[in-house]
Amino acid sequence: MDAVPDPHVPGAGSRRAWAARISAVVGLVVVALAVAFVARRLAADWTAVRAAVADASVGWVAVGLGLAVLAMAGIGWAWADVLALLGVRAGRGRVVAWYFVGELGKYLPGGVWPVVGRGEMARRGGVPRATAYASVALSLVTLYLAAMLLAVALLPFALGGDGPGGAAVVLALLPLGLAALHPRALAPVLALARRVSGRALDLPVPRWRDSVATVVRYLPTWVAIAGATVALARALDPGAPVARVAFAALLSWIAGFLAVPAPGGAGVREAVFTAASGLEPEIGAAVAVIARVAFVLVDGGGAALAAAALRRAGRPGDTDGDPRADPVGPRPTPVPGQLPGPG
């Protein structure tokens, strides 16, 4: 557990204040860079999007945006279940707010930034550092295993014509990923992390059935992501094949996640979707770009609303406020018998 500075030790309060200021500055810099990359991405895609949406169905676009909002909020919603698996219960509203603000890091080059962003938001909200970062890692693993599970279910619908494409080979990772969630696989990894870090890392190892249940909880999120993409495809092509487009959407997100260096899977998701969707190449590329822009808008708008809510609740680094006055949910509390209080 992280040590809590003793307020009675001379200089402890000052050091804590300086650490909080430095942490806040670093966080602001990361957020500013993420916003800059998002703006650059939107600017680069706008010409293609403007031409593609000229004759698009407004109704289908609205449905796509609505499903995109539900999907992104769903990721944050299920993250609260992952935190509970690791011994900390937090209000879902607060966790969703952490998710939207921290997830802006995915638009920075390098796959580490969404983990850092979400982990730091949870840590500043009162979750122990080790638990915060472990929860993000576990949530990402279970999230994308859920995507693979749903993609496998849709695979028979994607085998017509020229098939699902070579990228579908990533679905072979599903049984390996599920096996990796077993305590017999996780316990040695945690023991190695303790030896390497030299820290206690007081983390419970979840039961396998609980981890698999978390994978299942993420399935509605992927139904919404696939549904959003299908709606946007129908906005451009009323005859777009539903199951094939849904499968291509899932496959493209999985491939984008595995393409660690690409910010938010940029470029990779579009290429995989266009190849696997069964749409005409021009239509497929346009749908991929529009879907990208739609999810970027949802991420940006969600982050802005979440940041405002967190400011009303108290600064993210302020863990001494009154949780009863918190409009986005109670602060984290440990599950009895699993972890001591947040440090």
N, C-alpha and C positions, 0 to 999 in steps of 0.2 A: 504493500500500500504506500502511496505517496505520503511523506511526512508533512504534518501541518505545522507551520511556524508557530512558536509559542509567543503570544502577544506580550507576555511578561518579560521576555528577553529583550534587552536594549537593542534597538536597531531592527528587530524582527519585522515590526510594522512597516518601517521605511523600505526594507528590502522587498517585502511583499508588494508594496505599492509600486516600486520601480519595476518589479517583474511583471505586474499586471499591465503597467503602461507599455513596456516593451512588447509584451504579448499582444496588446491591442493594436500597436503600430504595425507589427508583423501581419496581423490578421487583416488590417485595412489595406496593406500593400498587396496581399494575396488576392483579396476581393477586387481591388482596383484592376489588377492584371487580368483577373478572370473576366471582369466586365469588358475590358478592352478587347480580349480575344473573342468574346461573344459578339460585340459590335462589329468586329472585323469579319467574323463569320457571316453575320447577317448581310453586311455590305457586299461581300463577295458573292453571296447567293441571290441577291435581290433582283438582278437583271433576269436571271433564269426564272425566278419565281414569278415576277411580274408578267412575263410572257405566257407562262403556263397557266396562271390563274385567271387570265383575261376572260375565258369562257367557262370557268369552273362553276359548279353548283354551290351557291352560298349556303344552302341548307346542309349539304354534306360536309362542307368545310366547318360549319358550326358544330356539327356532331363530332367531327374529328378533334376539334379543339377541346370540346367538353370531355371526351374520353381521355385525351392527353392529360388534362388536369386531374381526373380521377386516378389515372395511372401513376403519375408522379407523387401525388399525395399518398397513394397506397403504399409506395415504397417506404415513405417515412412512417406510415401507420404500422406496418409490419416490423419496422426496426425496433419499435417499442417491445415487441414480443422477443426479439433477439436479446435486447438488454435484460429482459426478465429471465431468459435462459441463463444469463451470466450473473444473475443475482441482484439486479437493480431494477426497481419498478419506477417508471417515470410517466407523467401525464402524456397521453398520446398527442395532444395539441402541441405541447412543448417539443416533443421529439420530432413531429412533422416540421416545426419551425427550424429546429437544428438542421434537419435534412435539407430543406430548401436553401438555407444560407450556406451550409458547408458544401453542398453539391456543386456550387459554382466552380469549385476547384477542378472539376472534370474538364473544363474548357481550357485549362493550362496544359502545355505539353508535358507528358510523363504521367504514368498511371498512379503515382503516389498522391497527387493533390486531392482527389476526392476523399481519400482515406484521412489525410491530414486535416482537410477542412471539416469533415463531419466529426472526426475524433476530437478536434479542438473545441468545436461547438459543444459537444457532450461534456468534455472535461470542464469547460468554463461554466456549464450548467450544474456542476456538482458531482458528476460521475467520476470515479477514480480513473486515472490516466490509463492504466493497463486495461481496465474493463471497457473504457470508451473506444480505444483503438481495436481491441479484440472484437467488440460488437460490430464495428464497421466491416472488418475483414469477414466475420461470419455472415453478416447480412449480405455482403456481395456474393459470397459463395452460394448461399442458399437461394438468393435471388436468381442467379444465372443457372443454377441447377433446375429451378422451376421453369425457366425459359426452355431449357433442353427437354424437360419432361413434356411440356406442351407441344414443342416442335416434333418430338417423336410421335405423339398422338396424331399430329397433322401430316406426318410424313407420307402415308398412303395417298393423300390427296395431291402431293407434290411430285408424284412419280410419273405423271403423264408427260407427253411431249418429249422435251429434251432433259427431263429429270430435274431434281432439285439443285444440281450443281455440286462441284467438288467441295465447296465449303461445308456441305452437310456432314463431312467426315468428323467435324468437331463434336457432333452428337454422340460419338463414341466415348466422349469424356463423361457422359452421364453416370454409368455404373461406377466408374472410378471415383467420381466426385461424391456420390452417395456413400461409397465405402469409406472415403476419407473422413466423413462425419462421425464414424463410429468411435466410441471412446478409446478402443484399442489402438486406433490410428492417431487420435488427437492427443492422448496422454503423453506419448513419447515426444511429440512436437512441443508440447508445453514444457516438458522437462528439459528439453534442449534449449528452449528460449530462456528458462531460468538460469541454466548454466552459463549461457552466453552473456546474458545481461547482468548476472550477479544479483538479481533482485528476486524477491519472494514470488511476485506475480500471483497474487491470491485470486485465482480464477477457477471456478468450478468447471468440470468437464461435463457438458450436457449429455443426457441420455440420448441414445441414437434415435429412438422413436420421437423424442421431443424435437430433435434437429430436423428429422424428416417431416414432422408436422409443420415446422416453420417453412420448409420448402413448399408444402401444399398451400400454406397461407399466402404465399406470393403468387399463386396461380391467377387469382382475379386481376392482379396488376398486369400480368402479361396478356390476359384476355382483353383488357382495356387498351394496352399498347397496340396489340394486333388489330383490335377493332378501330382504333383511331387511324391506323394506316389504311385499313380497308375503306373507311369512310372517305379519306382523302383521295384514294384511288378512284372510288366511285364518283367523286366530284369531277374528275377529269375524264373518266371512261366508265359510263354506266354499265358496261358489260364486263368490268374487271372481275376475274375469278376470285371469289371470297376466300376459299380455303388456301389457294395457292399464294395469294397476296399475304394472308395472315402468316403462313409458314415462312415466306420470304422475309417478312418483318422480324419475326423471332430470330431467324438465322442471321440476319444482318446485325441485330443488336448483340448477339453472342459473339460474332466475329469481331465487331467493333470493340467489345470489352476485352477480348483476347489480344487485340492490336494495341498493346500498352502505350507505345510512343505517340500514337495519334490522339490529339485532344478530343475527348468525347467520341472516339472512333470515327472522326471526320474523314471522309473519303472512303474508308473501308466499308462502312455501313451502306453507303450509296452504291458502291460497286457490287457488293454481294446482293443487295436487294434487286438491282436492275437485272442481274443475271438470273436470279431465282424466281422472279415474280410471275413470269409467263406473260408479261405485258410487252407491248411494242417498246423497243429500246428507248425511244424518245419519251414515251409516256412513263415508262418505269423510272427513268432518270428524273423526270419532273416530279413524280410522286415522292421519290426519295428525298429530293431537295426540299420540297414543300413540307414533308414530314419532319425533316431536320429543323426547319425554321419554326414550325409549330411547337415542337418540344423545347426549342431554345427560348421561345417567347414564354412558354409556361414556366420554365426554370427561372427566367429572369423576373417575371411577374410574381411568382411564388416567393422568390428570395426577397423581393422588395417588401411584400406584405408581411413575410415572416420576420424580417429585420425590424419593421415597424412594431409588430406585436411584441418582440423581445425587448425593444426599447421601452415600451410601455410597462412591461413586466419588471424592468430593471436591466441594467447593462449586462451583457452575456457573461462578463467576468465577475459580476457581483453575486456571490452565493450567500450573502448574509441578509437578503431581503425577506419579507414576510410572504411565505408561499400562499397564504390565504388571499393575498391581493394580486395573485398572478392570474391574468386573464387567459393565458394559454396553457394552463394545467399545473398541477402540483410539481414541486421539485422532486428529484429522484430520491427514493428511499430503498434501503436494502431489503431483500426478501429475508424474512426471519430464518435464522439458522444457516444462512449461506455466506453472507458477507457482512463485515462490520460496516459502519456508516461511511459515506463518501469522505475521502481524504483528499 
